[in-house]
């Protein structure tokens, strides 16, 4: 299941701006760009949060 940055931030219980900062710094959970849209796989979020 793919999640938007808002959904991913809610899942991790962090601010969406923190998630964006992590992307910029190349840390945080793995993500994919699909036609310019950033998406997170639930499994990547679960692994990151563990």
CHARMM internal coordinates of N, CA and C (Angstrom, degrees):
IC EDIT
DIST 1 N 1 CA 1.4541
DIST 1 CA 1 C 1.5339
ANGL 1 N 1 CA 1 C 109.40
DIST 1 C 2 N 1.3052
ANGL 1 CA 1 C 2 N 116.77
DIHE 1 N 1 CA 1 C 2 N 129.07
DIST 2 N 2 CA 1.4615
ANGL 1 C 2 N 2 CA 121.68
DIHE 1 CA 1 C 2 N 2 CA 178.28
DIST 2 CA 2 C 1.5235
ANGL 2 N 2 CA 2 C 110.02
DIHE 1 C 2 N 2 CA 2 C -94.51
DIST 2 C 3 N 1.3197
ANGL 2 CA 2 C 3 N 114.83
DIHE 2 N 2 CA 2 C 3 N 141.15
DIST 3 N 3 CA 1.4651
ANGL 2 C 3 N 3 CA 120.82
DIHE 2 CA 2 C 3 N 3 CA -177.68
DIST 3 CA 3 C 1.5280
ANGL 3 N 3 CA 3 C 110.24
DIHE 2 C 3 N 3 CA 3 C -124.29
DIST 3 C 4 N 1.3150
ANGL 3 CA 3 C 4 N 115.64
DIHE 3 N 3 CA 3 C 4 N 147.75
DIST 4 N 4 CA 1.4599
ANGL 3 C 4 N 4 CA 121.89
DIHE 3 CA 3 C 4 N 4 CA 175.10
DIST 4 CA 4 C 1.5314
ANGL 4 N 4 CA 4 C 108.60
DIHE 3 C 4 N 4 CA 4 C -73.67
DIST 4 C 5 N 1.3294
ANGL 4 CA 4 C 5 N 117.02
DIHE 4 N 4 CA 4 C 5 N 165.38
DIST 5 N 5 CA 1.4720
ANGL 4 C 5 N 5 CA 118.54
DIHE 4 CA 4 C 5 N 5 CA 175.88
DIST 5 CA 5 C 1.5311
ANGL 5 N 5 CA 5 C 112.53
DIHE 4 C 5 N 5 CA 5 C -57.00
DIST 5 C 6 N 1.3152
ANGL 5 CA 5 C 6 N 118.71
DIHE 5 N 5 CA 5 C 6 N -38.58
DIST 6 N 6 CA 1.4754
ANGL 5 C 6 N 6 CA 121.50
DIHE 5 CA 5 C 6 N 6 CA 178.73
DIST 6 CA 6 C 1.5249
ANGL 6 N 6 CA 6 C 110.00
DIHE 5 C 6 N 6 CA 6 C -62.52
DIST 6 C 7 N 1.3337
ANGL 6 CA 6 C 7 N 116.46
DIHE 6 N 6 CA 6 C 7 N -46.78
DIST 7 N 7 CA 1.4627
ANGL 6 C 7 N 7 CA 120.68
DIHE 6 CA 6 C 7 N 7 CA 179.73
DIST 7 CA 7 C 1.5295
ANGL 7 N 7 CA 7 C 110.98
DIHE 6 C 7 N 7 CA 7 C -63.64
DIST 7 C 8 N 1.3349
ANGL 7 CA 7 C 8 N 116.04
DIHE 7 N 7 CA 7 C 8 N -40.80
DIST 8 N 8 CA 1.4594
ANGL 7 C 8 N 8 CA 120.68
DIHE 7 CA 7 C 8 N 8 CA 179.31
DIST 8 CA 8 C 1.5240
ANGL 8 N 8 CA 8 C 110.84
DIHE 7 C 8 N 8 CA 8 C -64.52
DIST 8 C 9 N 1.3248
ANGL 8 CA 8 C 9 N 117.09
DIHE 8 N 8 CA 8 C 9 N -43.53
DIST 9 N 9 CA 1.4640
ANGL 8 C 9 N 9 CA 121.00
DIHE 8 CA 8 C 9 N 9 CA 178.93
DIST 9 CA 9 C 1.5210
ANGL 9 N 9 CA 9 C 110.52
DIHE 8 C 9 N 9 CA 9 C -62.20
DIST 9 C 10 N 1.3251
ANGL 9 CA 9 C 10 N 116.57
DIHE 9 N 9 CA 9 C 10 N -42.59
DIST 10 N 10 CA 1.4663
ANGL 9 C 10 N 10 CA 120.27
DIHE 9 CA 9 C 10 N 10 CA 177.61
DIST 10 CA 10 C 1.5258
ANGL 10 N 10 CA 10 C 110.72
DIHE 9 C 10 N 10 CA 10 C -62.54
DIST 10 C 11 N 1.3111
ANGL 10 CA 10 C 11 N 116.20
DIHE 10 N 10 CA 10 C 11 N -42.13
DIST 11 N 11 CA 1.4648
ANGL 10 C 11 N 11 CA 121.26
DIHE 10 CA 10 C 11 N 11 CA 179.54
DIST 11 CA 11 C 1.5239
ANGL 11 N 11 CA 11 C 110.91
DIHE 10 C 11 N 11 CA 11 C -60.43
DIST 11 C 12 N 1.3426
ANGL 11 CA 11 C 12 N 116.40
DIHE 11 N 11 CA 11 C 12 N -42.51
DIST 12 N 12 CA 1.4690
ANGL 11 C 12 N 12 CA 121.54
DIHE 11 CA 11 C 12 N 12 CA -179.47
DIST 12 CA 12 C 1.5228
ANGL 12 N 12 CA 12 C 112.80
DIHE 11 C 12 N 12 CA 12 C -83.65
DIST 12 C 13 N 1.3287
ANGL 12 CA 12 C 13 N 115.86
DIHE 12 N 12 CA 12 C 13 N -7.59
DIST 13 N 13 CA 1.4729
ANGL 12 C 13 N 13 CA 122.44
DIHE 12 CA 12 C 13 N 13 CA -178.41
DIST 13 CA 13 C 1.5238
ANGL 13 N 13 CA 13 C 111.77
DIHE 12 C 13 N 13 CA 13 C 60.27
DIST 13 C 14 N 1.3409
ANGL 13 CA 13 C 14 N 113.63
DIHE 13 N 13 CA 13 C 14 N 47.10
DIST 14 N 14 CA 1.4581
ANGL 13 C 14 N 14 CA 120.79
DIHE 13 CA 13 C 14 N 14 CA 176.29
DIST 14 CA 14 C 1.5230
ANGL 14 N 14 CA 14 C 108.40
DIHE 13 C 14 N 14 CA 14 C -130.54
DIST 14 C 15 N 1.3041
ANGL 14 CA 14 C 15 N 116.16
DIHE 14 N 14 CA 14 C 15 N 169.44
DIST 15 N 15 CA 1.4522
ANGL 14 C 15 N 15 CA 121.61
DIHE 14 CA 14 C 15 N 15 CA 177.40
DIST 15 CA 15 C 1.5262
ANGL 15 N 15 CA 15 C 109.72
DIHE 14 C 15 N 15 CA 15 C -76.15
DIST 15 C 16 N 1.3130
ANGL 15 CA 15 C 16 N 117.11
DIHE 15 N 15 CA 15 C 16 N 142.66
DIST 16 N 16 CA 1.4683
ANGL 15 C 16 N 16 CA 120.93
DIHE 15 CA 15 C 16 N 16 CA -179.90
DIST 16 CA 16 C 1.5288
ANGL 16 N 16 CA 16 C 111.00
DIHE 15 C 16 N 16 CA 16 C -61.12
DIST 16 C 17 N 1.3315
ANGL 16 CA 16 C 17 N 117.54
DIHE 16 N 16 CA 16 C 17 N -29.08
DIST 17 N 17 CA 1.4634
ANGL 16 C 17 N 17 CA 120.73
DIHE 16 CA 16 C 17 N 17 CA 177.05
DIST 17 CA 17 C 1.5275
ANGL 17 N 17 CA 17 C 111.62
DIHE 16 C 17 N 17 CA 17 C -69.13
DIST 17 C 18 N 1.3142
ANGL 17 CA 17 C 18 N 116.71
DIHE 17 N 17 CA 17 C 18 N -33.14
DIST 18 N 18 CA 1.4638
ANGL 17 C 18 N 18 CA 120.08
DIHE 17 CA 17 C 18 N 18 CA 175.77
DIST 18 CA 18 C 1.5197
ANGL 18 N 18 CA 18 C 109.75
DIHE 17 C 18 N 18 CA 18 C -64.39
DIST 18 C 19 N 1.3056
ANGL 18 CA 18 C 19 N 116.74
DIHE 18 N 18 CA 18 C 19 N -43.19
DIST 19 N 19 CA 1.4624
ANGL 18 C 19 N 19 CA 121.48
DIHE 18 CA 18 C 19 N 19 CA 178.57
DIST 19 CA 19 C 1.5272
ANGL 19 N 19 CA 19 C 110.63
DIHE 18 C 19 N 19 CA 19 C -61.15
DIST 19 C 20 N 1.3276
ANGL 19 CA 19 C 20 N 117.13
DIHE 19 N 19 CA 19 C 20 N -41.70
DIST 20 N 20 CA 1.4671
ANGL 19 C 20 N 20 CA 121.51
DIHE 19 CA 19 C 20 N 20 CA 177.82
DIST 20 CA 20 C 1.5323
ANGL 20 N 20 CA 20 C 110.68
DIHE 19 C 20 N 20 CA 20 C -64.65
DIST 20 C 21 N 1.3235
ANGL 20 CA 20 C 21 N 116.57
DIHE 20 N 20 CA 20 C 21 N -39.71
DIST 21 N 21 CA 1.4609
ANGL 20 C 21 N 21 CA 120.75
DIHE 20 CA 20 C 21 N 21 CA 178.53
DIST 21 CA 21 C 1.5289
ANGL 21 N 21 CA 21 C 110.10
DIHE 20 C 21 N 21 CA 21 C -63.34
DIST 21 C 22 N 1.3140
ANGL 21 CA 21 C 22 N 116.78
DIHE 21 N 21 CA 21 C 22 N -42.86
DIST 22 N 22 CA 1.4629
ANGL 21 C 22 N 22 CA 120.97
DIHE 21 CA 21 C 22 N 22 CA 178.53
DIST 22 CA 22 C 1.5278
ANGL 22 N 22 CA 22 C 110.72
DIHE 21 C 22 N 22 CA 22 C -61.56
DIST 22 C 23 N 1.3215
ANGL 22 CA 22 C 23 N 117.37
DIHE 22 N 22 CA 22 C 23 N -40.38
DIST 23 N 23 CA 1.4715
ANGL 22 C 23 N 23 CA 119.93
DIHE 22 CA 22 C 23 N 23 CA 177.92
DIST 23 CA 23 C 1.5184
ANGL 23 N 23 CA 23 C 109.78
DIHE 22 C 23 N 23 CA 23 C -61.24
DIST 23 C 24 N 1.3131
ANGL 23 CA 23 C 24 N 116.37
DIHE 23 N 23 CA 23 C 24 N -45.37
DIST 24 N 24 CA 1.4647
ANGL 23 C 24 N 24 CA 121.85
DIHE 23 CA 23 C 24 N 24 CA -179.96
DIST 24 CA 24 C 1.5368
ANGL 24 N 24 CA 24 C 111.04
DIHE 23 C 24 N 24 CA 24 C -61.08
DIST 24 C 25 N 1.3111
ANGL 24 CA 24 C 25 N 116.42
DIHE 24 N 24 CA 24 C 25 N -37.85
DIST 25 N 25 CA 1.4634
ANGL 24 C 25 N 25 CA 121.94
DIHE 24 CA 24 C 25 N 25 CA -179.24
DIST 25 CA 25 C 1.5314
ANGL 25 N 25 CA 25 C 112.49
DIHE 24 C 25 N 25 CA 25 C -85.77
DIST 25 C 26 N 1.3180
ANGL 25 CA 25 C 26 N 116.82
DIHE 25 N 25 CA 25 C 26 N 1.27
DIST 26 N 26 CA 1.4751
ANGL 25 C 26 N 26 CA 123.41
DIHE 25 CA 25 C 26 N 26 CA -179.30
DIST 26 CA 26 C 1.5239
ANGL 26 N 26 CA 26 C 112.17
DIHE 25 C 26 N 26 CA 26 C 58.80
DIST 26 C 27 N 1.3263
ANGL 26 CA 26 C 27 N 115.65
DIHE 26 N 26 CA 26 C 27 N 44.47
DIST 27 N 27 CA 1.4593
ANGL 26 C 27 N 27 CA 121.46
DIHE 26 CA 26 C 27 N 27 CA 172.66
DIST 27 CA 27 C 1.5215
ANGL 27 N 27 CA 27 C 107.12
DIHE 26 C 27 N 27 CA 27 C -135.84
DIST 27 C 28 N 1.2825
ANGL 27 CA 27 C 28 N 117.22
DIHE 27 N 27 CA 27 C 28 N 178.92
DIST 28 N 28 CA 1.4551
ANGL 27 C 28 N 28 CA 119.56
DIHE 27 CA 27 C 28 N 28 CA -177.51
DIST 28 CA 28 C 1.5217
ANGL 28 N 28 CA 28 C 111.57
DIHE 27 C 28 N 28 CA 28 C 89.91
DIST 28 C 29 N 1.3171
ANGL 28 CA 28 C 29 N 116.73
DIHE 28 N 28 CA 28 C 29 N -171.59
DIST 29 N 29 CA 1.4685
ANGL 28 C 29 N 29 CA 120.07
DIHE 28 CA 28 C 29 N 29 CA -176.22
DIST 29 CA 29 C 1.5267
ANGL 29 N 29 CA 29 C 112.22
DIHE 28 C 29 N 29 CA 29 C -69.28
DIST 29 C 30 N 1.3278
ANGL 29 CA 29 C 30 N 114.73
DIHE 29 N 29 CA 29 C 30 N 152.75
DIST 30 N 30 CA 1.4682
ANGL 29 C 30 N 30 CA 120.80
DIHE 29 CA 29 C 30 N 30 CA 177.01
DIST 30 CA 30 C 1.5248
ANGL 30 N 30 CA 30 C 109.49
DIHE 29 C 30 N 30 CA 30 C -64.88
DIST 30 C 31 N 1.3244
ANGL 30 CA 30 C 31 N 115.84
DIHE 30 N 30 CA 30 C 31 N 146.56
DIST 31 N 31 CA 1.4637
ANGL 30 C 31 N 31 CA 121.26
DIHE 30 CA 30 C 31 N 31 CA 178.28
DIST 31 CA 31 C 1.5116
ANGL 31 N 31 CA 31 C 109.10
DIHE 30 C 31 N 31 CA 31 C -142.17
DIST 31 C 32 N 1.3138
ANGL 31 CA 31 C 32 N 115.49
DIHE 31 N 31 CA 31 C 32 N 167.08
DIST 32 N 32 CA 1.4576
ANGL 31 C 32 N 32 CA 121.52
DIHE 31 CA 31 C 32 N 32 CA 176.76
DIST 32 CA 32 C 1.5170
ANGL 32 N 32 CA 32 C 108.95
DIHE 31 C 32 N 32 CA 32 C -129.32
DIST 32 C 33 N 1.3203
ANGL 32 CA 32 C 33 N 115.03
DIHE 32 N 32 CA 32 C 33 N 150.41
DIST 33 N 33 CA 1.4600
ANGL 32 C 33 N 33 CA 121.12
DIHE 32 CA 32 C 33 N 33 CA 173.48
DIST 33 CA 33 C 1.5206
ANGL 33 N 33 CA 33 C 107.06
DIHE 32 C 33 N 33 CA 33 C -104.86
DIST 33 C 34 N 1.3115
ANGL 33 CA 33 C 34 N 115.83
DIHE 33 N 33 CA 33 C 34 N 121.50
DIST 34 N 34 CA 1.4554
ANGL 33 C 34 N 34 CA 121.74
DIHE 33 CA 33 C 34 N 34 CA 179.59
DIST 34 CA 34 C 1.5226
ANGL 34 N 34 CA 34 C 107.12
DIHE 33 C 34 N 34 CA 34 C -120.05
DIST 34 C 35 N 1.3214
ANGL 34 CA 34 C 35 N 115.05
DIHE 34 N 34 CA 34 C 35 N 109.54
DIST 35 N 35 CA 1.4679
ANGL 34 C 35 N 35 CA 121.85
DIHE 34 CA 34 C 35 N 35 CA -177.62
DIST 35 CA 35 C 1.5302
ANGL 35 N 35 CA 35 C 110.89
DIHE 34 C 35 N 35 CA 35 C 51.57
DIST 35 C 36 N 1.3260
ANGL 35 CA 35 C 36 N 115.62
DIHE 35 N 35 CA 35 C 36 N 41.95
DIST 36 N 36 CA 1.4549
ANGL 35 C 36 N 36 CA 121.93
DIHE 35 CA 35 C 36 N 36 CA 176.77
DIST 36 CA 36 C 1.5204
ANGL 36 N 36 CA 36 C 114.76
DIHE 35 C 36 N 36 CA 36 C 86.07
DIST 36 C 37 N 1.3258
ANGL 36 CA 36 C 37 N 117.52
DIHE 36 N 36 CA 36 C 37 N -7.75
DIST 37 N 37 CA 1.4639
ANGL 36 C 37 N 37 CA 121.25
DIHE 36 CA 36 C 37 N 37 CA -179.57
DIST 37 CA 37 C 1.5279
ANGL 37 N 37 CA 37 C 109.63
DIHE 36 C 37 N 37 CA 37 C -98.30
DIST 37 C 38 N 1.3096
ANGL 37 CA 37 C 38 N 116.75
DIHE 37 N 37 CA 37 C 38 N 135.21
DIST 38 N 38 CA 1.4546
ANGL 37 C 38 N 38 CA 122.25
DIHE 37 CA 37 C 38 N 38 CA 179.49
DIST 38 CA 38 C 1.5217
ANGL 38 N 38 CA 38 C 108.64
DIHE 37 C 38 N 38 CA 38 C -84.75
DIST 38 C 39 N 1.3425
ANGL 38 CA 38 C 39 N 114.51
DIHE 38 N 38 CA 38 C 39 N 131.31
DIST 39 N 39 CA 1.4614
ANGL 38 C 39 N 39 CA 120.67
DIHE 38 CA 38 C 39 N 39 CA 179.79
DIST 39 CA 39 C 1.5215
ANGL 39 N 39 CA 39 C 109.16
DIHE 38 C 39 N 39 CA 39 C -136.48
DIST 39 C 40 N 1.3214
ANGL 39 CA 39 C 40 N 115.33
DIHE 39 N 39 CA 39 C 40 N 146.02
DIST 40 N 40 CA 1.4576
ANGL 39 C 40 N 40 CA 123.03
DIHE 39 CA 39 C 40 N 40 CA 178.62
DIST 40 CA 40 C 1.5199
ANGL 40 N 40 CA 40 C 108.99
DIHE 39 C 40 N 40 CA 40 C -117.03
DIST 40 C 41 N 1.3214
ANGL 40 CA 40 C 41 N 115.60
DIHE 40 N 40 CA 40 C 41 N 139.48
DIST 41 N 41 CA 1.4540
ANGL 40 C 41 N 41 CA 119.87
DIHE 40 CA 40 C 41 N 41 CA 173.41
DIST 41 CA 41 C 1.5200
ANGL 41 N 41 CA 41 C 108.12
DIHE 40 C 41 N 41 CA 41 C -85.53
DIST 41 C 42 N 1.3091
ANGL 41 CA 41 C 42 N 115.92
DIHE 41 N 41 CA 41 C 42 N 138.07
DIST 42 N 42 CA 1.4604
ANGL 41 C 42 N 42 CA 120.44
DIHE 41 CA 41 C 42 N 42 CA -178.63
DIST 42 CA 42 C 1.5309
ANGL 42 N 42 CA 42 C 111.05
DIHE 41 C 42 N 42 CA 42 C -56.93
DIST 42 C 43 N 1.3231
ANGL 42 CA 42 C 43 N 117.14
DIHE 42 N 42 CA 42 C 43 N -39.22
DIST 43 N 43 CA 1.4682
ANGL 42 C 43 N 43 CA 120.76
DIHE 42 CA 42 C 43 N 43 CA -179.51
DIST 43 CA 43 C 1.5298
ANGL 43 N 43 CA 43 C 111.40
DIHE 42 C 43 N 43 CA 43 C -61.77
DIST 43 C 44 N 1.3255
ANGL 43 CA 43 C 44 N 117.54
DIHE 43 N 43 CA 43 C 44 N -36.53
DIST 44 N 44 CA 1.4640
ANGL 43 C 44 N 44 CA 121.45
DIHE 43 CA 43 C 44 N 44 CA 177.96
DIST 44 CA 44 C 1.5346
ANGL 44 N 44 CA 44 C 110.35
DIHE 43 C 44 N 44 CA 44 C -67.42
DIST 44 C 45 N 1.3095
ANGL 44 CA 44 C 45 N 116.72
DIHE 44 N 44 CA 44 C 45 N -37.36
DIST 45 N 45 CA 1.4678
ANGL 44 C 45 N 45 CA 120.73
DIHE 44 CA 44 C 45 N 45 CA 178.67
DIST 45 CA 45 C 1.5245
ANGL 45 N 45 CA 45 C 110.28
DIHE 44 C 45 N 45 CA 45 C -69.16
DIST 45 C 46 N 1.3362
ANGL 45 CA 45 C 46 N 115.86
DIHE 45 N 45 CA 45 C 46 N -40.69
DIST 46 N 46 CA 1.4655
ANGL 45 C 46 N 46 CA 119.39
DIHE 45 CA 45 C 46 N 46 CA 178.81
DIST 46 CA 46 C 1.5225
ANGL 46 N 46 CA 46 C 111.08
DIHE 45 C 46 N 46 CA 46 C -63.88
DIST 46 C 47 N 1.3399
ANGL 46 CA 46 C 47 N 116.45
DIHE 46 N 46 CA 46 C 47 N -41.53
DIST 47 N 47 CA 1.4654
ANGL 46 C 47 N 47 CA 120.73
DIHE 46 CA 46 C 47 N 47 CA 179.07
DIST 47 CA 47 C 1.5223
ANGL 47 N 47 CA 47 C 111.04
DIHE 46 C 47 N 47 CA 47 C -65.75
DIST 47 C 48 N 1.3282
ANGL 47 CA 47 C 48 N 116.65
DIHE 47 N 47 CA 47 C 48 N -40.51
DIST 48 N 48 CA 1.4577
ANGL 47 C 48 N 48 CA 121.52
DIHE 47 CA 47 C 48 N 48 CA -178.76
DIST 48 CA 48 C 1.5310
ANGL 48 N 48 CA 48 C 110.79
DIHE 47 C 48 N 48 CA 48 C -67.35
DIST 48 C 49 N 1.3147
ANGL 48 CA 48 C 49 N 116.79
DIHE 48 N 48 CA 48 C 49 N -40.51
DIST 49 N 49 CA 1.4521
ANGL 48 C 49 N 49 CA 121.37
DIHE 48 CA 48 C 49 N 49 CA -176.98
DIST 49 CA 49 C 1.5211
ANGL 49 N 49 CA 49 C 114.10
DIHE 48 C 49 N 49 CA 49 C -77.45
DIST 49 C 50 N 1.3095
ANGL 49 CA 49 C 50 N 117.20
DIHE 49 N 49 CA 49 C 50 N -10.82
DIST 50 N 50 CA 1.4768
ANGL 49 C 50 N 50 CA 120.50
DIHE 49 CA 49 C 50 N 50 CA -175.80
DIST 50 CA 50 C 1.5083
ANGL 50 N 50 CA 50 C 112.95
DIHE 49 C 50 N 50 CA 50 C -75.63
END
COOR INIT
IC SEED 1 N 1 CA 1 C
IC BUILD
